[in-house]
């Protein structure tokens, strides 16, 4: 009877240890990404949506996204230069490197059909990431972000009836 209890506890400890190892190797250093509001220039009261990506790993990551012009798709850019804004409107792929233990703000651009969308419409953006120098997992992983038009207005400091943001 005592030996059965010891084997049962050993099995539970082994299972917990295995789950921890899998979590640590594949999910611990997964970057997080979310939509925030940031001023378009220092001291400016006007805020625009940005995608904040936090790299929790010591190693740099490569962040990629596809520039698509489909409905309800948020555009993503490296910065606010004219070249980048135009590139976000054209089909193609963009990429940046984010250093270890750092975060990066990427400007988000509203879709062309933004004004016609109801407040309940979902806007989305997909990003793919991978380690620049992978140890185990070499395949790119995808992060999908979704937000309603109403919540995007709230994030950048507008209200439900604020027409300035449209």
C-alpha positions as CSV (number, residue, x, y, z in Angstrom):
1,X,0.0,0.0,0.0
2,X,2.8,2.5,1.0
3,X,4.7,1.6,-2.2
4,X,1.6,2.4,-4.4
5,X,1.3,5.8,-2.8
6,X,5.0,6.6,-3.4
7,X,4.7,5.5,-7.1
8,X,1.5,7.7,-7.5
9,X,3.3,10.7,-6.0
10,X,6.3,10.0,-8.2
11,X,4.1,9.9,-11.3
12,X,2.5,13.2,-10.3
13,X,5.9,14.9,-9.7
14,X,7.1,13.5,-13.1
15,X,4.1,14.9,-14.9
16,X,4.4,18.3,-13.3
17,X,8.2,18.4,-14.1
18,X,7.5,17.4,-17.7
19,X,4.8,20.1,-18.1
20,X,7.2,22.7,-16.7
21,X,10.0,21.7,-19.0
22,X,7.7,22.0,-22.0
23,X,6.4,25.4,-20.9
24,X,9.9,26.7,-20.3
25,X,11.2,25.5,-23.7
26,X,8.3,26.6,-25.9
27,X,6.3,29.3,-24.1
28,X,8.3,31.1,-21.4
29,X,10.0,33.4,-23.8
30,X,7.1,34.0,-26.1
31,X,6.8,37.7,-26.9
32,X,3.7,39.5,-25.9
33,X,1.9,42.0,-28.2
34,X,-1.0,44.4,-27.5
35,X,-2.4,47.6,-28.8
36,X,-1.6,50.8,-26.9
37,X,-2.0,54.6,-27.6
38,X,1.1,56.7,-28.1
39,X,1.7,60.3,-29.0
40,X,2.5,60.9,-32.6
41,X,5.3,63.2,-31.6
42,X,6.8,64.3,-28.2
43,X,4.5,66.7,-26.4
44,X,1.6,66.2,-28.8
45,X,-1.9,65.7,-27.3
46,X,-2.9,63.6,-30.3
47,X,-2.5,59.8,-29.8
48,X,-2.5,57.1,-32.4
49,X,-2.7,53.3,-32.0
50,X,0.5,51.4,-31.9
51,X,1.3,47.7,-31.5
52,X,3.6,47.2,-28.5
53,X,5.7,44.1,-28.8
54,X,7.7,43.0,-25.7
55,X,10.5,40.5,-26.2
56,X,10.9,38.6,-22.8
57,X,13.9,36.6,-24.0
58,X,17.6,37.4,-23.9
59,X,17.9,36.6,-27.6
60,X,16.7,38.9,-30.4
61,X,13.6,38.0,-32.3
62,X,12.6,38.6,-35.9
63,X,9.1,40.0,-36.3
64,X,7.3,39.8,-39.6
65,X,4.0,40.8,-41.0
66,X,2.2,40.9,-44.3
67,X,0.9,44.1,-45.7
68,X,-2.6,43.4,-47.0
69,X,-5.3,45.7,-48.2
70,X,-8.3,43.6,-47.2
71,X,-11.3,44.9,-45.2
72,X,-11.0,45.1,-41.4
73,X,-7.3,44.6,-41.6
74,X,-5.1,47.0,-39.5
75,X,-1.9,48.1,-41.3
76,X,1.4,47.9,-39.6
77,X,4.5,49.9,-40.1
78,X,8.1,50.2,-38.8
79,X,7.7,54.0,-38.3
80,X,5.7,56.9,-39.6
81,X,7.8,57.8,-42.6
82,X,6.0,58.3,-45.9
83,X,7.7,55.3,-47.5
84,X,6.5,52.9,-44.7
85,X,3.0,54.3,-44.8
86,X,2.8,53.6,-48.6
87,X,4.3,50.2,-48.1
88,X,1.6,49.3,-45.6
89,X,-1.0,49.9,-48.3
90,X,0.7,47.6,-50.8
91,X,0.8,43.9,-50.7
92,X,4.1,42.6,-49.4
93,X,6.0,41.5,-46.3
94,X,7.9,43.6,-43.8
95,X,10.2,42.5,-40.9
96,X,12.2,44.0,-38.0
97,X,14.5,42.7,-35.3
98,X,13.7,43.3,-31.7
99,X,16.6,43.1,-29.2
100,X,16.5,40.8,-26.2
101,X,14.6,42.0,-23.1
102,X,13.2,45.1,-24.9
103,X,10.0,46.4,-26.3
104,X,9.1,48.1,-29.6
105,X,6.3,50.3,-30.7
106,X,5.0,49.8,-34.3
107,X,2.4,52.3,-35.7
108,X,-1.0,50.8,-36.6
109,X,-2.9,52.2,-39.6
110,X,-6.6,52.0,-39.9
111,X,-8.1,50.1,-42.9
112,X,-9.5,51.9,-45.9
113,X,-13.0,51.0,-45.0
114,X,-12.7,52.2,-41.4
115,X,-15.3,55.0,-41.6
116,X,-17.9,52.7,-43.0
117,X,-17.4,50.0,-40.3
118,X,-19.9,49.7,-37.4
119,X,-18.5,50.2,-33.9
120,X,-18.9,46.4,-33.2
121,X,-16.7,45.4,-36.2
122,X,-13.5,43.6,-35.4
123,X,-10.2,44.8,-36.7
124,X,-7.3,42.4,-36.8
125,X,-3.6,42.2,-37.4
126,X,-1.3,39.1,-37.6
127,X,2.4,39.0,-36.8
128,X,4.8,36.1,-37.1
129,X,7.9,35.8,-34.9
130,X,10.9,33.6,-34.5
131,X,14.2,33.8,-32.7
132,X,17.0,35.2,-34.8
133,X,19.3,32.4,-33.5
134,X,16.9,29.5,-32.5
135,X,18.0,26.8,-30.2
136,X,15.2,24.3,-30.6
137,X,12.1,25.7,-32.3
138,X,12.9,27.1,-35.8
139,X,9.4,27.6,-37.2
140,X,7.7,31.0,-37.1
141,X,4.9,31.4,-34.7
142,X,1.9,33.5,-35.2
143,X,0.2,36.1,-32.9
144,X,-3.2,37.4,-33.9
145,X,-4.6,40.6,-32.4
146,X,-8.2,41.6,-32.6
147,X,-10.0,44.7,-31.3
148,X,-13.4,46.2,-32.0
149,X,-13.6,49.6,-33.6
150,X,-15.2,51.0,-30.4
151,X,-12.5,49.7,-28.2
152,X,-9.8,51.1,-30.5
153,X,-11.4,54.5,-30.1
154,X,-11.3,54.1,-26.3
155,X,-7.7,53.0,-26.4
156,X,-6.6,56.2,-28.2
157,X,-8.5,58.4,-25.9
158,X,-11.7,59.0,-27.8
159,X,-15.3,58.3,-26.7
160,X,-18.0,56.3,-28.2
161,X,-19.4,59.4,-30.0
162,X,-16.0,61.0,-30.9
163,X,-16.0,61.6,-34.6
164,X,-12.5,63.0,-34.7
165,X,-11.0,59.5,-34.7
166,X,-13.1,58.4,-37.6
